[in-house]
């Protein structure tokens, strides 16, 4: 099971969205795509933004999302 949950990650990612604006992510698919893209970046040699005991790239990417260390941009940005 994934910890934090998809809904928790969506809440964190959308926390900076102001009232009345469209959320940055509105599906689990968006979270999965963002985490997998970041994991591929970590695999290719980019530095992690969190100090993680876990060496798995996907777990590190999820931790970065949960800690708001990385930001998911919408299509306009």
OpenMM code with the backbone's topology and positions (N, CA, C; nanometers):
from openmm import Vec3, app, unit

residues = "UNK UNK UNK UNK UNK UNK UNK UNK UNK UNK UNK UNK UNK UNK UNK UNK UNK UNK UNK UNK UNK UNK UNK UNK UNK UNK UNK UNK UNK UNK UNK UNK UNK UNK UNK UNK UNK UNK UNK UNK UNK UNK UNK UNK UNK UNK UNK UNK UNK UNK UNK UNK UNK UNK UNK UNK UNK UNK UNK UNK UNK UNK UNK UNK UNK UNK UNK UNK UNK UNK UNK UNK UNK UNK UNK UNK UNK".split()
positions = [
    Vec3(0.0836, -0.1181, 0.0000),
    Vec3(0.0000, 0.0000, 0.0000),
    Vec3(0.0878, 0.1240, 0.0000),
    Vec3(0.0453, 0.2226, -0.0721),
    Vec3(0.1200, 0.3468, -0.0864),
    Vec3(0.0918, 0.4399, 0.0308),
    Vec3(0.1976, 0.4858, 0.0941),
    Vec3(0.1837, 0.5846, 0.2015),
    Vec3(0.2690, 0.7029, 0.1665),
    Vec3(0.2206, 0.8187, 0.1591),
    Vec3(0.0834, 0.8627, 0.1812),
    Vec3(-0.0091, 0.8177, 0.0686),
    Vec3(-0.1376, 0.8270, 0.0938),
    Vec3(-0.2359, 0.7829, -0.0048),
    Vec3(-0.2435, 0.8823, -0.1207),
    Vec3(-0.3060, 0.8375, -0.2291),
    Vec3(-0.3251, 0.9257, -0.3442),
    Vec3(-0.4008, 1.0516, -0.3055),
    Vec3(-0.5054, 1.0356, -0.2253),
    Vec3(-0.5853, 1.1518, -0.1878),
    Vec3(-0.5038, 1.2496, -0.1031),
    Vec3(-0.4165, 1.1981, -0.0168),
    Vec3(-0.3290, 1.2860, 0.0617),
    Vec3(-0.2325, 1.3620, -0.0291),
    Vec3(-0.1742, 1.2924, -0.1262),
    Vec3(-0.0835, 1.3585, -0.2207),
    Vec3(-0.1558, 1.4639, -0.3029),
    Vec3(-0.2777, 1.4339, -0.3459),
    Vec3(-0.3545, 1.5314, -0.4229),
    Vec3(-0.3836, 1.6552, -0.3384),
    Vec3(-0.4129, 1.6345, -0.2114),
    Vec3(-0.4399, 1.7464, -0.1209),
    Vec3(-0.3153, 1.8342, -0.1053),
    Vec3(-0.1987, 1.7724, -0.0918),
    Vec3(-0.0729, 1.8466, -0.0767),
    Vec3(-0.0423, 1.9253, -0.2038),
    Vec3(-0.0542, 1.8600, -0.3189),
    Vec3(-0.0226, 1.9252, -0.4465),
    Vec3(-0.1169, 2.0419, -0.4735),
    Vec3(-0.2437, 2.0255, -0.4379),
    Vec3(-0.3424, 2.1304, -0.4635),
    Vec3(-0.3537, 2.2319, -0.3502),
    Vec3(-0.2688, 2.2216, -0.2492),
    Vec3(-0.2811, 2.3094, -0.1328),
    Vec3(-0.2531, 2.4568, -0.1651),
    Vec3(-0.1753, 2.4835, -0.2690),
    Vec3(-0.1433, 2.6218, -0.3031),
    Vec3(-0.2424, 2.6842, -0.4007),
    Vec3(-0.3425, 2.6086, -0.4423),
    Vec3(-0.4427, 2.6595, -0.5359),
    Vec3(-0.5386, 2.7490, -0.4587),
    Vec3(-0.5620, 2.8675, -0.5121),
    Vec3(-0.6514, 2.9614, -0.4453),
    Vec3(-0.7970, 2.9239, -0.4692),
    Vec3(-0.8823, 2.9731, -0.3837),
    Vec3(-1.0260, 2.9472, -0.3909),
    Vec3(-1.0807, 2.9861, -0.5277),
    Vec3(-1.1535, 2.8965, -0.5898),
    Vec3(-1.2151, 2.9242, -0.7189),
    Vec3(-1.1318, 2.8847, -0.8386),
    Vec3(-1.0045, 2.8575, -0.8205),
    Vec3(-0.9184, 2.8148, -0.9308),
    Vec3(-0.9289, 2.6639, -0.9499),
    Vec3(-0.8975, 2.6206, -1.0693),
    Vec3(-0.8986, 2.4767, -1.0982),
    Vec3(-0.7812, 2.4099, -1.0269),
    Vec3(-0.8011, 2.2909, -0.9734),
    Vec3(-0.6905, 2.2203, -0.9076),
    Vec3(-0.5826, 2.1811, -1.0076),
    Vec3(-0.4603, 2.1729, -0.9595),
    Vec3(-0.3478, 2.1335, -1.0440),
    Vec3(-0.3657, 1.9886, -1.0883),
    Vec3(-0.3997, 1.9026, -0.9947),
    Vec3(-0.4289, 1.7626, -1.0265),
    Vec3(-0.5673, 1.7283, -0.9750),
    Vec3(-0.6381, 1.6490, -1.0522),
    Vec3(-0.7712, 1.6080, -1.0084),
    Vec3(-0.7941, 1.4592, -1.0286),
    Vec3(-0.6851, 1.3852, -1.0484),
    Vec3(-0.6984, 1.2406, -1.0639),
    Vec3(-0.5726, 1.1706, -1.0136),
    Vec3(-0.5892, 1.0441, -0.9802),
    Vec3(-0.4748, 0.9649, -0.9369),
    Vec3(-0.3747, 0.9488, -1.0511),
    Vec3(-0.4255, 0.9450, -1.1723),
    Vec3(-0.3390, 0.9311, -1.2899),
    Vec3(-0.2357, 1.0437, -1.2940),
    Vec3(-0.2767, 1.1661, -1.2646),
    Vec3(-0.1849, 1.2803, -1.2656),
    Vec3(-0.0741, 1.2635, -1.1622),
    Vec3(-0.1098, 1.2141, -1.0452),
    Vec3(-0.0113, 1.1911, -0.9396),
    Vec3(0.0875, 1.0823, -0.9829),
    Vec3(0.0355, 0.9750, -1.0409),
    Vec3(0.1210, 0.8651, -1.0861),
    Vec3(0.2170, 0.9127, -1.1940),
    Vec3(0.1671, 0.9898, -1.2890),
    Vec3(0.2517, 1.0395, -1.3975),
    Vec3(0.3607, 1.1330, -1.3444),
    Vec3(0.3254, 1.2209, -1.2522),
    Vec3(0.4237, 1.3133, -1.1952),
    Vec3(0.5304, 1.2383, -1.1160),
    Vec3(0.4885, 1.1417, -1.0349),
    Vec3(0.5840, 1.0651, -0.9548),
    Vec3(0.6754, 0.9811, -1.0440),
    Vec3(0.6198, 0.9225, -1.1489),
    Vec3(0.7035, 0.8396, -1.2361),
    Vec3(0.8018, 0.9246, -1.3157),
    Vec3(0.7589, 1.0443, -1.3568),
    Vec3(0.8499, 1.1336, -1.4289),
    Vec3(0.9662, 1.1750, -1.3382),
    Vec3(0.9346, 1.2088, -1.2148),
    Vec3(1.0393, 1.2484, -1.1207),
    Vec3(1.1315, 1.1303, -1.0892),
    Vec3(1.0745, 1.0104, -1.0769),
    Vec3(1.1567, 0.8922, -1.0506),
    Vec3(1.2542, 0.8683, -1.1659),
    Vec3(1.2094, 0.8878, -1.2890),
    Vec3(1.2992, 0.8720, -1.4046),
    Vec3(1.4102, 0.9766, -1.4007),
    Vec3(1.3788, 1.0983, -1.3556),
    Vec3(1.4815, 1.2013, -1.3429),
    Vec3(1.5852, 1.1597, -1.2387),
    Vec3(1.5393, 1.1022, -1.1284),
    Vec3(1.6314, 1.0561, -1.0243),
    Vec3(1.7179, 0.9419, -1.0746),
    Vec3(1.6590, 0.8515, -1.1507),
    Vec3(1.7348, 0.7395, -1.2067),
    Vec3(1.8432, 0.7896, -1.3009),
    Vec3(1.8116, 0.8974, -1.3756),
    Vec3(1.9092, 0.9483, -1.4721),
    Vec3(2.0186, 1.0317, -1.4064),
    Vec3(2.0130, 1.0504, -1.2746),
    Vec3(2.1247, 1.1130, -1.2050),
    Vec3(2.0961, 1.2447, -1.1356),
    Vec3(1.9737, 1.2962, -1.1433),
    Vec3(1.9445, 1.4212, -1.0725),
    Vec3(1.9481, 1.3982, -0.9219),
    Vec3(1.9832, 1.5034, -0.8504),
    Vec3(1.9899, 1.4957, -0.7049),
    Vec3(1.8498, 1.5005, -0.6450),
    Vec3(1.8317, 1.4275, -0.5365),
    Vec3(1.7044, 1.4270, -0.4649),
    Vec3(1.6956, 1.5521, -0.3780),
    Vec3(1.5738, 1.6004, -0.3581),
    Vec3(1.5508, 1.7186, -0.2757),
    Vec3(1.5245, 1.6838, -0.1298),
    Vec3(1.5154, 1.5561, -0.0997),
    Vec3(1.4954, 1.5117, 0.0381),
    Vec3(1.6047, 1.4120, 0.0732),
    Vec3(1.6404, 1.4078, 0.1996),
    Vec3(1.7335, 1.3056, 0.2478),
    Vec3(1.6495, 1.1858, 0.2876),
    Vec3(1.6599, 1.0826, 0.2082),
    Vec3(1.5763, 0.9661, 0.2304),
    Vec3(1.6619, 0.8444, 0.2587),
    Vec3(1.6219, 0.7661, 0.3575),
    Vec3(1.6898, 0.6407, 0.3850),
    Vec3(1.6587, 0.5389, 0.2763),
    Vec3(1.5446, 0.5579, 0.2128),
    Vec3(1.5021, 0.4676, 0.1067),
    Vec3(1.5723, 0.5068, -0.0222),
    Vec3(1.6353, 0.4134, -0.0853),
    Vec3(1.7115, 0.4419, -0.2070),
    Vec3(1.6304, 0.4218, -0.3340),
    Vec3(1.5040, 0.3821, -0.3214),
    Vec3(1.4221, 0.3584, -0.4396),
    Vec3(1.3754, 0.4919, -0.4967),
    Vec3(1.3951, 0.5144, -0.6259),
    Vec3(1.3611, 0.6430, -0.6871),
    Vec3(1.2133, 0.6797, -0.6760),
    Vec3(1.1242, 0.5832, -0.6920),
    Vec3(0.9814, 0.6144, -0.6845),
    Vec3(0.9423, 0.6566, -0.5433),
    Vec3(0.9946, 0.5883, -0.4432),
    Vec3(0.9662, 0.6262, -0.3046),
    Vec3(1.0201, 0.7651, -0.2733),
    Vec3(1.1365, 0.7963, -0.3253),
    Vec3(1.1945, 0.9294, -0.3060),
    Vec3(1.1081, 1.0351, -0.3747),
    Vec3(1.0613, 1.0063, -0.4958),
    Vec3(0.9765, 1.1005, -0.5685),
    Vec3(0.8461, 1.1263, -0.4942),
    Vec3(0.7872, 1.0227, -0.4385),
    Vec3(0.6627, 1.0391, -0.3623),
    Vec3(0.6880, 1.1204, -0.2366),
    Vec3(0.8007, 1.0963, -0.1710),
    Vec3(0.8351, 1.1739, -0.0509),
    Vec3(0.8555, 1.3216, -0.0869),
    Vec3(0.9180, 1.3478, -0.2015),
    Vec3(0.9361, 1.4855, -0.2465),
    Vec3(0.8015, 1.5522, -0.2728),
    Vec3(0.7098, 1.4808, -0.3360),
    Vec3(0.5756, 1.5355, -0.3591),
    Vec3(0.5056, 1.5646, -0.2267),
    Vec3(0.5135, 1.4715, -0.1345),
    Vec3(0.4452, 1.4866, -0.0068),
    Vec3(0.5027, 1.6005, 0.0763),
    Vec3(0.6318, 1.6283, 0.0622),
    Vec3(0.6958, 1.7370, 0.1365),
    Vec3(0.6934, 1.8699, 0.0610),
    Vec3(0.6250, 1.8731, -0.0517),
    Vec3(0.6153, 1.9931, -0.1367),
    Vec3(0.7521, 2.0421, -0.1837),
    Vec3(0.8451, 1.9499, -0.2008),
    Vec3(0.9780, 1.9851, -0.2508),
    Vec3(0.9774, 2.0022, -0.4027),
    Vec3(0.8823, 1.9381, -0.4689),
    Vec3(0.8663, 1.9546, -0.6133),
    Vec3(0.7236, 1.9998, -0.6391),
    Vec3(0.7047, 2.0658, -0.7494),
    Vec3(0.5747, 2.1236, -0.7816),
    Vec3(0.5297, 2.0705, -0.9170),
    Vec3(0.4045, 2.0326, -0.9260),
    Vec3(0.3470, 1.9885, -1.0520),
    Vec3(0.2904, 2.1120, -1.1214),
    Vec3(0.3350, 2.1353, -1.2419),
    Vec3(0.2885, 2.2518, -1.3163),
    Vec3(0.1711, 2.2119, -1.4049),
    Vec3(0.0756, 2.3034, -1.4189),
    Vec3(-0.0335, 2.2752, -1.5114),
    Vec3(0.0116, 2.3061, -1.6527),
    Vec3(-0.0720, 2.2820, -1.7505),
    Vec3(-0.0346, 2.2967, -1.8907),
    Vec3(0.0056, 2.4409, -1.9268),
    Vec3(-0.0527, 2.5388, -1.8604),
    Vec3(-0.0248, 2.6789, -1.8907),
    Vec3(0.1136, 2.7214, -1.8428),
    Vec3(0.1648, 2.6582, -1.7389),
    Vec3(0.2942, 2.6954, -1.6828),
    Vec3(0.4028, 2.6170, -1.7510),
] * unit.nanometer
topology = app.Topology()
chain = topology.addChain("A")
for resn in residues:
    res = topology.addResidue(resn, chain)
    for name in ("N", "CA", "C"):
        topology.addAtom(name, app.Element.getBySymbol(name[0]), res)
